[in-house]
């Protein structure tokens, strides 16, 4: 599950507050021990500390854009390296520096580590690739500029470990954020595909019925004017159903929910077949097995396949006189067969109905086949068969 915006905001606030506290404590310690007041190095340390603070505090307190953040970190690292070089020159030029602590503050490495973490987490790719090596070098090099001995080497090793932890935590947070965005994009894509399939299955079914009924009304208008009224009434009813289905889809898209809740059993399939109107043809529905115990997700997929098959019969089957819808439900499987005796007009293969349903069926662990009937010649009609295991496979 993804964090809510409020929880994410609280987490960012707590993290920023902790970093501010760390930086504030480090700065107070430096001021209390008088590191910045050293006679020889105070000015250089003051400059490097001020620049590090100027880069770290805004990075924590203000969500800077990725590019300015990364390049500002580069600038801070360059200033720190320049100050290290200056301290090294001073140490070799006779300035009184007893050990590495005279060339170092507690605040500056803390600020550089914070900047390292934030840049690794949120910086732009190009700027981050430049800033991270510079920040790591600035952190590790400072203890070694005065003298390379046991104590300075240990201090450099400790800083290396701490800097590695800051870098790892920043990169991990960055990868987690990228993974979350990719997952959210994938979920949105899957939702759009699902809505597109539902839009095709439910709305196109009604629209194709309106077209066929309008064609039939025009054909009989001259010979049987009294039949036009009944045809127009049926067109009106089908149009209202299409409008209702469209409103459900729009509501689902606005509310980011499923288009409709499904109840278990095959009641929706029975109602679909009972309301189906095929000019000149009868539609017969039969079922065997415990159909009322069919799980809701399986019943929904069966309904969509039956709807698509009947829509194709209405659109493509010429001279159809009989269509059969048969469901066979068992404890482990459900099979739906939709057949007709019409002559099917070859399609151009541009339809999305059965193609999308086949993708959904495959994901659920079942099979969906469609093709001419087993007999010779075009009069054998068209057969669509759905075979699903129970329970359906869950797609993550």
PLY file of the C-alpha trace (Angstrom):
ply
format ascii 1.0
element vertex 396
property float x
property float y
property float z
element edge 395
property int vertex1
property int vertex2
end_header
0.00 0.00 0.00
1.10 3.56 -0.66
1.36 6.22 2.01
-1.35 8.83 2.17
-0.27 12.40 1.33
-0.75 13.43 4.97
1.41 10.57 6.28
4.12 11.39 3.72
4.06 15.06 4.73
4.36 14.14 8.43
7.29 11.83 7.63
9.08 14.58 5.69
8.52 17.05 8.52
9.91 14.67 11.17
12.94 13.83 9.01
13.69 17.50 8.36
13.32 18.33 12.05
15.81 15.61 13.00
18.35 16.83 10.46
17.96 20.41 11.67
18.56 19.24 15.22
21.73 17.37 14.23
23.09 20.40 12.39
22.16 22.75 15.20
23.84 20.62 17.87
27.00 20.29 15.75
27.15 24.06 15.25
26.67 24.75 18.97
29.51 22.35 19.84
31.84 24.10 17.39
30.97 27.49 18.84
31.40 26.29 22.40
34.87 24.79 21.89
36.09 27.76 19.85
37.12 25.85 16.73
36.19 28.77 14.50
38.35 31.15 16.59
41.68 29.45 15.86
44.23 32.14 15.10
45.60 30.56 11.92
42.69 28.63 10.47
39.63 30.40 11.87
38.88 32.40 8.73
39.20 29.39 6.40
37.08 27.21 8.68
34.50 29.97 9.02
34.19 30.22 5.21
33.86 26.46 4.70
31.38 26.16 7.59
29.28 29.06 6.32
29.16 27.68 2.77
28.31 24.18 4.02
25.51 25.61 6.17
24.25 27.74 3.28
23.94 24.57 1.20
22.64 22.15 3.84
19.96 24.22 5.63
18.00 25.17 2.45
18.32 21.59 1.15
16.64 20.31 4.33
14.13 23.08 4.93
13.13 23.90 1.36
12.30 21.34 -1.32
14.65 22.74 -3.94
14.23 21.64 -7.58
16.47 18.67 -8.44
18.90 20.54 -10.72
19.60 23.54 -8.43
19.96 21.18 -5.47
22.55 19.00 -7.21
24.61 21.86 -8.63
24.50 23.74 -5.31
25.91 20.61 -3.68
28.68 20.64 -6.29
29.49 24.22 -5.37
29.61 23.45 -1.63
31.91 20.47 -2.28
34.24 22.56 -4.44
34.47 25.27 -1.74
35.19 22.62 0.90
37.93 21.09 -1.26
39.43 24.54 -1.87
39.46 25.21 1.87
41.11 21.84 2.46
43.77 22.72 -0.08
44.28 26.07 1.65
44.63 24.39 5.06
47.16 21.97 3.59
49.22 24.85 2.22
49.03 26.64 5.59
50.16 23.51 7.46
53.18 23.13 5.22
53.92 26.85 5.31
54.53 26.98 9.04
51.08 27.71 10.49
50.73 26.23 13.96
48.41 23.21 13.46
48.85 20.60 16.16
46.60 17.91 14.65
43.69 17.32 12.29
41.18 18.76 14.76
42.63 22.22 14.18
41.61 21.97 10.51
38.20 20.53 11.16
34.79 21.42 12.58
32.00 19.13 13.62
29.36 21.09 11.74
30.97 20.94 8.30
31.11 17.11 7.93
27.59 16.88 9.36
26.37 19.42 6.80
28.21 17.67 3.97
26.68 14.31 4.95
23.20 15.81 5.07
23.79 17.37 1.68
25.15 14.05 0.40
22.00 12.23 1.54
19.55 14.82 0.19
21.37 15.11 -3.16
21.50 11.33 -3.60
17.78 11.24 -2.85
16.44 14.15 -4.87
19.12 15.65 -7.10
18.97 15.70 -10.89
20.77 12.75 -12.53
23.55 14.78 -14.21
24.21 17.04 -11.24
24.06 14.17 -8.77
26.62 12.17 -10.77
29.05 15.09 -10.37
28.12 16.11 -6.80
28.35 12.75 -5.05
32.05 12.04 -5.81
32.95 15.64 -4.92
31.10 15.48 -1.60
32.64 12.11 -0.71
36.13 13.44 -1.52
35.57 16.61 0.50
34.44 14.58 3.52
37.30 12.08 3.48
40.12 14.39 2.49
39.86 17.03 5.23
41.40 14.96 8.13
44.39 14.11 5.93
45.36 17.63 4.82
47.37 18.46 7.95
49.17 15.15 8.46
48.60 11.54 7.49
49.04 9.59 10.71
47.15 6.98 12.68
44.58 9.32 14.22
43.83 11.17 10.98
43.54 7.89 9.09
41.09 6.52 11.66
39.05 9.72 11.46
39.03 9.50 7.65
37.88 5.87 7.88
35.06 6.79 10.26
33.94 9.59 7.97
34.07 7.20 5.02
31.74 4.77 6.79
29.35 7.53 7.84
29.38 9.06 4.38
28.73 5.63 2.86
25.71 5.23 5.13
24.36 8.65 4.16
24.90 7.87 0.49
23.29 4.44 0.75
20.23 5.79 2.59
19.78 8.56 0.01
20.10 6.22 -2.96
17.76 3.70 -1.33
15.13 6.38 -0.80
15.55 7.44 -4.42
15.11 3.89 -5.72
12.06 3.35 -3.50
10.48 6.55 -4.83
11.19 5.52 -8.44
9.74 2.06 -7.81
6.65 3.61 -6.21
6.11 5.92 -9.19
6.50 3.02 -11.63
4.06 0.91 -9.64
1.53 3.74 -9.50
1.89 4.27 -13.25
1.39 0.54 -13.83
-1.72 0.52 -11.66
-3.15 3.53 -13.51
-2.43 1.83 -16.84
-4.14 -1.37 -15.71
-7.13 0.62 -14.49
-7.39 2.47 -17.81
-7.24 -0.81 -19.73
-9.91 -2.28 -17.49
-12.17 0.73 -17.95
-11.57 0.61 -21.70
-12.61 -3.04 -21.82
-15.72 -2.33 -19.74
-16.56 0.64 -21.94
-16.33 -1.54 -25.04
-18.21 -4.49 -23.54
-21.14 -2.66 -21.94
-21.62 0.45 -24.06
-20.80 -1.01 -27.49
-23.28 -3.80 -26.79
-26.12 -1.29 -26.48
-24.93 0.93 -29.32
-24.75 -1.99 -31.76
-28.29 -2.92 -30.74
-29.50 0.60 -31.50
-27.86 0.50 -34.94
-29.40 -2.86 -35.83
-32.83 -1.82 -34.57
-32.68 1.45 -36.52
-31.76 -0.46 -39.68
-34.65 -2.85 -39.12
-37.09 0.01 -38.53
-36.03 1.67 -41.76
-36.42 -1.60 -43.65
-40.00 -2.20 -42.46
-41.15 1.42 -42.51
-42.54 1.22 -46.04
-44.25 -2.17 -45.70
-45.36 -2.16 -42.04
-45.59 1.40 -40.69
-47.28 0.17 -37.52
-44.10 -1.73 -36.58
-42.01 1.44 -36.58
-43.48 2.57 -33.25
-42.42 -0.63 -31.52
-38.94 -0.40 -33.05
-38.55 3.21 -31.91
-39.66 2.27 -28.39
-37.05 -0.48 -28.31
-34.41 1.94 -29.60
-35.35 4.39 -26.86
-35.05 1.70 -24.19
-31.70 0.51 -25.48
-30.41 4.09 -25.68
-31.41 4.72 -22.06
-29.54 1.55 -21.04
-26.47 2.74 -22.95
-26.67 6.14 -21.23
-26.91 4.44 -17.81
-23.88 2.28 -18.60
-21.95 5.36 -19.72
-22.82 7.21 -16.51
-21.60 4.26 -14.47
-18.30 4.31 -16.35
-17.84 8.07 -15.86
-18.69 7.73 -12.17
-16.17 4.93 -11.82
-13.46 7.03 -13.47
-14.20 10.00 -11.19
-14.34 7.94 -8.00
-11.42 5.67 -8.97
-13.52 2.62 -8.13
-14.73 -0.42 -9.97
-17.55 0.29 -12.44
-20.09 -1.77 -10.51
-20.29 -4.29 -7.73
-20.92 -7.85 -8.86
-23.05 -10.34 -7.00
-22.31 -14.07 -7.12
-24.33 -16.30 -9.43
-25.42 -15.98 -13.04
-28.36 -13.61 -12.56
-26.69 -10.90 -14.65
-26.10 -13.38 -17.50
-29.74 -14.54 -17.40
-30.94 -10.92 -17.50
-28.56 -10.12 -20.34
-29.85 -12.99 -22.49
-33.48 -12.23 -21.63
-33.09 -8.61 -22.74
-31.13 -9.44 -25.90
-32.97 -8.70 -29.14
-31.71 -10.30 -32.35
-33.82 -9.45 -35.44
-35.37 -12.62 -36.79
-33.67 -14.86 -34.26
-34.36 -16.36 -30.86
-31.85 -16.55 -28.04
-32.04 -19.59 -25.78
-30.27 -19.77 -22.42
-29.54 -23.03 -20.58
-27.39 -23.81 -17.57
-26.28 -26.86 -15.64
-24.67 -27.18 -12.25
-24.74 -24.88 -9.20
-24.89 -21.65 -11.20
-26.10 -19.54 -8.24
-22.89 -20.30 -6.35
-20.63 -19.02 -9.12
-18.11 -16.51 -7.64
-18.71 -12.86 -8.50
-15.45 -12.33 -10.40
-16.07 -15.42 -12.55
-19.71 -14.41 -13.14
-18.57 -10.95 -14.25
-16.13 -12.38 -16.79
-18.78 -14.82 -18.10
-21.21 -11.92 -18.48
-18.69 -9.91 -20.48
-17.91 -12.83 -22.80
-21.61 -13.57 -23.39
-22.27 -9.89 -24.03
-19.41 -9.62 -26.53
-20.46 -12.84 -28.30
-24.09 -11.71 -28.64
-22.95 -8.29 -29.85
-20.88 -9.97 -32.56
-23.84 -12.15 -33.53
-25.95 -9.01 -33.91
-23.25 -7.26 -35.97
-21.81 -10.04 -38.10
-24.19 -13.04 -38.30
-26.41 -12.85 -41.40
-29.63 -14.87 -41.59
-29.25 -16.01 -38.00
-32.36 -17.75 -36.68
-31.10 -19.34 -33.51
-28.47 -18.43 -30.86
-27.65 -20.66 -27.92
-26.03 -19.63 -24.62
-25.13 -22.52 -22.36
-23.37 -22.40 -18.99
-21.90 -25.46 -17.33
-20.87 -24.79 -13.73
-19.06 -27.26 -11.50
-17.15 -26.94 -8.26
-13.84 -26.58 -10.11
-14.69 -25.06 -13.50
-17.19 -22.97 -15.40
-17.70 -23.23 -19.16
-19.73 -20.84 -21.30
-20.63 -21.70 -24.91
-22.29 -19.22 -27.25
-23.27 -20.54 -30.69
-25.36 -19.34 -33.60
-26.43 -20.66 -37.00
-25.83 -17.52 -39.03
-23.45 -16.76 -41.88
-20.68 -14.60 -40.47
-19.24 -11.70 -42.42
-15.42 -11.73 -42.26
-14.14 -8.90 -40.08
-11.07 -6.77 -40.70
-9.50 -7.87 -37.41
-9.64 -4.38 -35.91
-12.01 -5.27 -33.06
-10.87 -5.04 -29.47
-13.65 -7.01 -27.75
-12.57 -10.64 -27.91
-8.91 -9.61 -27.98
-9.21 -7.76 -24.67
-11.34 -10.52 -23.14
-8.79 -13.11 -24.18
-6.10 -11.14 -22.32
-8.26 -11.02 -19.20
-9.09 -14.72 -19.51
-5.45 -15.70 -19.90
-4.56 -13.65 -16.83
-7.27 -15.48 -14.87
-5.87 -18.87 -15.90
-8.61 -19.77 -18.39
-9.00 -20.05 -22.16
-11.23 -18.25 -24.64
-11.68 -19.60 -28.18
-13.76 -18.29 -31.07
-14.23 -19.66 -34.57
-16.53 -21.37 -37.06
-18.63 -24.30 -35.96
-17.48 -27.89 -36.49
-19.58 -28.57 -39.61
-18.70 -27.75 -43.24
-19.74 -24.53 -44.92
-20.74 -21.09 -43.63
-24.12 -22.33 -42.35
-22.40 -23.91 -39.36
-22.34 -20.49 -37.64
-19.88 -19.24 -35.06
-18.88 -20.71 -31.72
-17.37 -18.88 -28.73
-16.27 -20.92 -25.72
-14.95 -19.73 -22.38
-13.35 -22.16 -19.96
-12.35 -20.94 -16.49
-10.89 -22.65 -13.45
-12.41 -21.93 -10.05
-11.28 -19.98 -8.15
-9.80 -17.58 -10.69
-6.10 -16.88 -10.58
-5.36 -13.65 -8.76
-3.30 -11.18 -10.80
-0.97 -8.99 -8.69
0 1
1 2
2 3
3 4
4 5
5 6
6 7
7 8
8 9
9 10
10 11
11 12
12 13
13 14
14 15
15 16
16 17
17 18
18 19
19 20
20 21
21 22
22 23
23 24
24 25
25 26
26 27
27 28
28 29
29 30
30 31
31 32
32 33
33 34
34 35
35 36
36 37
37 38
38 39
39 40
40 41
41 42
42 43
43 44
44 45
45 46
46 47
47 48
48 49
49 50
50 51
51 52
52 53
53 54
54 55
55 56
56 57
57 58
58 59
59 60
60 61
61 62
62 63
63 64
64 65
65 66
66 67
67 68
68 69
69 70
70 71
71 72
72 73
73 74
74 75
75 76
76 77
77 78
78 79
79 80
80 81
81 82
82 83
83 84
84 85
85 86
86 87
87 88
88 89
89 90
90 91
91 92
92 93
93 94
94 95
95 96
96 97
97 98
98 99
99 100
100 101
101 102
102 103
103 104
104 105
105 106
106 107
107 108
108 109
109 110
110 111
111 112
112 113
113 114
114 115
115 116
116 117
117 118
118 119
119 120
120 121
121 122
122 123
123 124
124 125
125 126
126 127
127 128
128 129
129 130
130 131
131 132
132 133
133 134
134 135
135 136
136 137
137 138
138 139
139 140
140 141
141 142
142 143
143 144
144 145
145 146
146 147
147 148
148 149
149 150
150 151
151 152
152 153
153 154
154 155
155 156
156 157
157 158
158 159
159 160
160 161
161 162
162 163
163 164
164 165
165 166
166 167
167 168
168 169
169 170
170 171
171 172
172 173
173 174
174 175
175 176
176 177
177 178
178 179
179 180
180 181
181 182
182 183
183 184
184 185
185 186
186 187
187 188
188 189
189 190
190 191
191 192
192 193
193 194
194 195
195 196
196 197
197 198
198 199
199 200
200 201
201 202
202 203
203 204
204 205
205 206
206 207
207 208
208 209
209 210
210 211
211 212
212 213
213 214
214 215
215 216
216 217
217 218
218 219
219 220
220 221
221 222
222 223
223 224
224 225
225 226
226 227
227 228
228 229
229 230
230 231
231 232
232 233
233 234
234 235
235 236
236 237
237 238
238 239
239 240
240 241
241 242
242 243
243 244
244 245
245 246
246 247
247 248
248 249
249 250
250 251
251 252
252 253
253 254
254 255
255 256
256 257
257 258
258 259
259 260
260 261
261 262
262 263
263 264
264 265
265 266
266 267
267 268
268 269
269 270
270 271
271 272
272 273
273 274
274 275
275 276
276 277
277 278
278 279
279 280
280 281
281 282
282 283
283 284
284 285
285 286
286 287
287 288
288 289
289 290
290 291
291 292
292 293
293 294
294 295
295 296
296 297
297 298
298 299
299 300
300 301
301 302
302 303
303 304
304 305
305 306
306 307
307 308
308 309
309 310
310 311
311 312
312 313
313 314
314 315
315 316
316 317
317 318
318 319
319 320
320 321
321 322
322 323
323 324
324 325
325 326
326 327
327 328
328 329
329 330
330 331
331 332
332 333
333 334
334 335
335 336
336 337
337 338
338 339
339 340
340 341
341 342
342 343
343 344
344 345
345 346
346 347
347 348
348 349
349 350
350 351
351 352
352 353
353 354
354 355
355 356
356 357
357 358
358 359
359 360
360 361
361 362
362 363
363 364
364 365
365 366
366 367
367 368
368 369
369 370
370 371
371 372
372 373
373 374
374 375
375 376
376 377
377 378
378 379
379 380
380 381
381 382
382 383
383 384
384 385
385 386
386 387
387 388
388 389
389 390
390 391
391 392
392 393
393 394
394 395
